[in-house]
Structure formats: structure tokens, C-alpha cells
Amino acid sequence: MAGPVPAGPFSGVRLVEDLREVARMPAAAILVLTAAASREAVSYRLDVTLRDAAAARAAALILTGPALPGGGAGPEVGRSAAALAERSGIGVYAAGGDLAGLVVGLERAVAGDASDALARTATAVRAVLRAGGSPGRIAEAATTALGVPVRPEGAAFAPDPAGAYGGHLGTAVEVVARFAELAAAAGPADEPAGRSRAQLLTELLVAPEKQAQELAPRARALGLPVDDWHVVLRLEPVMDEGPERYALLDAVAARAVRSAREIVGPEWNGALAGDALVVVRTVPRDQGRAGLREAVRDAAHLLERVRPAGAELRCGVSTAHRGPLGLRTSASEARTALRRSPGPLAVYDLAGLDRMLEEWYASDAAHQAVRELLQPILDLKGDRPAHLIGILRAYLDHHGSPARAAEELHMHRNAVSRNIRRIESLLHADLDDPQQRLALQLACRAARPAL
């Protein structure tokens, strides 16, 4: 009706039955006049009441009764009363309906009880989602919904002033601030493709090697754990290419990652890559054979949970590799596993040659021999040893065909050829020599688990 909107924080809600009590009310209180008191607060009596409220430093004055909004026309606020309200910073309101419900609702809002905090949180989450990823709009939406000033601080959000809100309301602010941070990281809805984690994961898997390495910092900023150890699960529908295949993939993708995260605790992410769904299981440390067996069990459970009625899915499981380039190697292995095995669940070399090589490689003599062959590559920094050995292994596995190796590794054939020339130079090897080819092929396969 008059005056500014009070900013808070408030000290509480007080029900006023006698206008003479207004001057004795605590500072920053919201004063709710009963219907009888509201009938008296007209004309000059409203001016006097506002002066008393100003002396008490009240935050707001609410007139109630059946003749007020919700039950008919409310009283008019004269020019002098309006000026007093504006000058003293007191908001003057009119409210009809249930007086007890009004007082209880206000008290909950001021005190910040659990139900009010939950309601504010739900409203704020919906508002943040509608804000479209812009930090400024997100902060404004959260502020309006929470009733607490929220400001962006770099990539995070915080109440203003920081630490001023405790209890249930403080918890609500903390939850909404974290949600706002995630919404801002996802970026505006109209921003070009590649901002979301799923889209960025797709780019990491299919982009040329140099571009994939350049995407790694952005992936870290969005919370993708690209530097950890990855096992890739590749899900493919058993049907020919066409609209039905891609519609099935869309349906599976909508629930695959959610189901995967419900099955186990490690970080999972998923993306549509070409004609398949790639689900990445990421853990901070290499878990060896035990971790791979666990990934296979998880893959079997995932197949059961996401398979649509009447449809058939196959899943390929890779071994674990580290870092952004290791992620691409794992994706290639999962694809190769599906090509080599006709079953619904295909695992990349869980048994067979690689397993025998691993046992052979455990001997000191074999270990020394492999290291001598590959030492110039193993001395390189970062992910380069694993990356180059993966390229050499694929090239040798495909009988020296850069095109087929490039297809397995999701690289351009020229990049494979360029890396092979570098490997030959580093190792001083002649890959046209059958004996050197066999020795290096065995060394690449045996050394891979130790990288």
C-alpha cells in the first residue's frame, strides 16, 4: 500500500491487538495488526501508528481484516501516511483471509523452518533452470526465489553478505548456490554445441587428436574427470542403420547414465558417439583386473536395466586407460571388442593372448626385454608413452595398415602415419622386418597394463 519493500533480515513477527503497543515492539519486526486494530488505524491514527513504528524501527506494518484485499476494498493510505512510510522505510501492506495462517506463514518465512526452506529451494531450482545458464540471470532468479541476495563470485555463487544466513535457510542458500554453479557451468541454452558434459565428451572421442587435447581444460572446468582412469562401455543396438536405430539410442541414452550412477558409486558420464552410446566409468586409480571384472559386472547390470522392451543391445567393455588420450584408446577398445565377439557382452581381451602376455611380462627377464625395446618411448612425459604404444600396437595388429589402425583409434590415417614415422625414429626400428615387428607387437601388448 505504501513505503519500500523491506529488505530484512527480520527479527520476527508480532501480532498487535492495541495500537499503543506498536512503540514497544522490537526492532526489525513485522507488525501484523488484528482486524480490530486495523479498523482503528485510519486517517490520523495511521499516521500516529506509523510514527510509533518508525520509533521502534519496525520493518513492516500489515493491516488485516475481512474488508481488506481478498475480502473487499481496503482502506486508503493518505498522502501524509504514505510520505511517513517512505521516509521511515516501513512497508505498509493489507492482507485479507485467515489471520492465524498469515502469522504462521510469515513466522516460518522469517525464522526459516524446514518446510519453508524446502519450498524456497524448489522455487529457486525451477527459476535457476529457466535462467538459461547466464550467471547474471541465475543470480537474479535465485535472489528472487530465496528472498536472499545471491551474487556470482567467479565460477561460484554466494549469499550477500556471505555467512549471514544460518539454520534451514542457510542450508537452502547453500544448496541453491551449488545448483546455480552447475547450471552456470552448463552454459546458456542457446550457446553452440559442446558446452554440456555429454556434448564435450562426444567431441573428446571423435575430434582429431590435437583438438581433443585442446578440449581437456574445458572438460576439467565442466567437471569431467578426464585425467583419471577410464573404462568405456559401448552400447550398440542390434539393427541396421536408420531412423529406428537412432531413436532407440536416444531412448537408451536418456536413462543409461542415470541407471549407471545408481548401480555403483564411481563417476559415470555418457554421450552419443556416431551410431552407439558410449558410457565412461572413471575412477581415480587403476584397479587392475579386479576393476575390470567389476566393470564387466556393472555392464551386465546396465544392459538389463536400459534395454527397451523388444529391442536387443550389445555392450563392449574396454580395459582401463588414463587421461584424455587414454579415454580415446578405451573407446577404441570397446568398439574392437564388439567387432571380435558376437555375444551381447564383449570384453576386450579379458582372456586370451593379452592375459598370457601379462603373466609372461611378470617375469624379470621379460620385463627387462620389453623395457629395452620400448625405452625411448617410455621415457617420454605425460600420456605420450601410452598414446604412442597404443598407435604402434594398432598399426602392427592391422598388419601395417594406417587406414585400419586409424579407424580403430578414431584418428586420421595421416596422423597414424606421422606417429609411426616418429616411433620408428625413436626406436631405431625397421617395421618391415618380420622379427622386429613380432617383437614390438608382443612388447606393446605386454607393456600396456604397466603404463
C-alpha positions, 0 to 999 in steps of 0.5 A: 500500500505504501513505503519500500519493500523491506529488505530484512533480515527480520527479527520476527513477527508480532501480532498487535491487538492495541495500537499503543503497543506498536512503540514497544515492539522490537526492532526489525519486526513485522507488525501484523495488526488484528482486524480490530486494530486495523479498523482503528488505524485510519486517517490520523491514527495511521499516521500516529501508528506509523510514527510509533513504528518508525520509533521502534524501527519496525520493518513492516506494518500489515493491516488485516481484516475481512474488508481488506484485499481478498475480502473487499476494498481496503482502506486508503493510505493518505498522502501524509501516511504514505510520505511517513512510510517512505521516509521511515522505510516501513512497508505498509501492506493489507492482507485479507483471509485467515489471520492465524495462517498469515502469522504462521506463514510469515513466522516460518518465512522469517525464522526459516523452518524446514518446510519453508526452506524446502519450498524456497529451494524448489522455487529457486531450482525451477527459476535457476533452470529457466535462467538459461545458464547466464550467471547474471540471470541465475543470480537474479532468479535465485535472489528472487526465489530465496528472498536472499541476495545471491551474487556470482563470485567467479565460477561460484555463487554466494549469499550477500553478505556471505555467512549471514544466513544460518539454520534451514535457510542457510542450508537452502542458500547453500544448496541453491548456490551449488545448483546455480554453479552447475547450471552456470557451468552448463552454459546458456541454452542457446550457446553452440554445441559442446558446452554440456558434459555429454556434448564435450565428451562426444567431441573428446572421442571423435575430434582429431587428436590435437583438438581433443587435447585442446578440449581437456581444460574445458572438460576439467572446468565442466567437471569431467574427470578426464585425467583419471582412469577410464573404462568405456562401455559401448552400447550398440543396438542390434539393427541396421542403420536408420531412423529406428536405430537412432531413436532407440539410442536416444531412448537408451541414452536418456536413462543409461547414465542415470541407471549407471550412477545408481548401480555403483558409486564411481563417476559415470558420464555418457554421450552419443558417439556416431551410431552407439552410446558410449558410457565412461566409468572413471575412477581415480586409480587403476584397479587392475583386473579386479576393476575390470571384472567389476566393470564387466559386472556393472555392464551386465547390470546396465544392459538389463536395466536400459534395454527397451522392451523388444529391442536387443543391445550389445555392450563392449567393455574396454580395459582401463586407460588414463587421461584424455588420450587414454579415454580415446584408446578405451573407446577404441577398445570397446568398439574392437571388442564388439567387432571380435565377439558376437555375444551381447557382452564383449570384453576386450581381451579379458582372456586370451593372448593379452592375459598370457602376455601379462603373466609372461611380462611378470617375469624379470627377464621379460620385463627387462626385454620389453623395457629395452625395446620400448625405452625411448618411448617410455621415457617420454612425459605425460600420456605420450608413452601410452598414446604412442604404444597404443598407435604402434600396437594398432598399426602392427595388429592391422598388419601395417595398415594406417587406414585400419589402425586409424579407424580403430583409434578414431584418428586420421590415417595421416596422423597414424602415419606421422606417429609411426614415422616418429616411433620408428625414429625413436626406436631405431626400428625397421617395421618391415622386418618380420622379427622386429615387428613380432617383437614390438607387437608382443612388447606393446601388448605386454607393456600396456597394463604397466603404463 
